[in-house]
Amino acid sequence: MNLVGEKIRHKMLGTGVILVQEKDILTIEFSSKTSKFQYNEATFTKFLSAEDVAVQALVLKEFEDARIAAQQKAEEEALAKQRLEEEKKAALSAKYAGHIPKKNVVKHERVPGKRMTFYVFQGSTFDRESKGGYIWAPIASKDGGAPHHWTRLLDVQPGDIILHGCNAQVQAISIARGKCYECNQPKELQTEDMWETEGRRVDCEYIVFDRPIKTSHYTTDILRLCNVKYAPFDKDGNGNMGYLYELNRELAQIFLRGLVKLNPSLAYVDYVAELLSET
């Protein structure tokens, strides 16, 4: 946006006029002196403001649009990297089909009357999904792919337990209130414009922890219990790229014991007590 000639107010220097606008620098002439300022959002919210309120609004919108575009680009690059990694793993699996130890392709069968445990990586969507009381994933990506960590929502049944990861911490626990169902992308998730509209949703009853735990404190247990294909954590104990994973039951109990120590009231939640009482 060309601001040359616009009148600008400064809290200390009064009213001035923009003489020169370079890429990131504004040169402004005030009555007492001529000064240079960074052309960024912080400058126009803390120090400067355009005398014309309409111009000020356009300037702030320009910064906001740039911020959203940068965030979208970063997330698109992360998804592209994720897809590339999945394609590499799929190609490697196809190349060495039959050479993968059986333990690495185990999928636990559901035991009638017994809750399954899952782990979901929510990142920037955690606040919105927890407030909305759900987890949601697209049916397919924009290129037509259907990653396993999205289709796994179909495995969730009423009463199943989900641990919620964000920022390398276990931030919440929830219980599935019903089966997975098809649902268009919730409005609060549409700001990123990252995914196709058609998706699947599981309604959940969240308990967000006042004191979360860091998964890095449990690396030894993670490495011992996550040596299966499609585990939520990789060979270094870090979270895998993806959304929803089945969580080893023993590891879920270990996480919960750590959480109960920091959040004692959690021990009185029926399904938590039930899971921790298992031997």
Steps between C-alpha positions, in 0.01 A plus 500: 500500500644837395503734801721780364338834581274358771482681832616293795463553874772405749437495877804716576586676174151611401379507139734436209496417130644189335774611261644167386364145514748222442427129537531487879579861592293819517666842507272750677549875532378649828522864601792428734691243294491237226501139621500151353267225622462130428195439283334222697195423710670575833590851385142577393346366819747636757657819360339629182152538358374648177303821550242364255323217688417326170868494405589364845245220457642410158855493639403265783306278259807476278706376794228257605468359147878455482504320834219264398670429166830422673327266746313327220821457301678351802218254565479405133874434500462288814221299338703459181792372708266265682361361173853454365602306811190283474571431133859405584384266775239346272759448225742347748231272639409386147866437415558287805157341527528180694822605672339710771483316833148396585501706820535815289168457322285400795161664528320436827157347466221655702403297807122513555413719797853642528589858414773565245756777554608755240740793473421806288749770394309828471760776495346835411147353488502378862329805651227510239432127499502471879260794534278344236512156662616293203782368287474544123699391195442522123385195310772561242775750428487750214703258287256216567702311760343350813771470770452229762511756782186666359304183419574371852211713626284218367652270765378713790195369686289652778685486832849483350767710670701764312810677628557838334850616409605857429843666520664169599277473807194295596258788539163327545309175515158429357247224463326442168131581532398318185616339179685682226274670248547700182502873562611802300798691635393705806501875434764568764748277313446666163732795561805298391335386173719192530262215440211383288153579637378142530618330815427277796434598859488332838327690781702488822464605861827677581685548826775758442781474754613791714841333511585300185794259473787507252527182294879544497497401869380153393738427214617167645142372527412637156793321335411176678130506415484674160700258285204421275398637163274805518591575863451862607870541581807428289827314570640809675198544724368804313143537381435372148364726229130429490174539689341199673682184611414197709685537832659204675286429805794469741645829376158665546504379863854635550400841365190503720692415817727796429199722437322391817805601705471854366119508472371286792129547420556304179518180706127535580391497135328163450663397174845610618466301822378202299799510264753547783352207693579257219794266553 
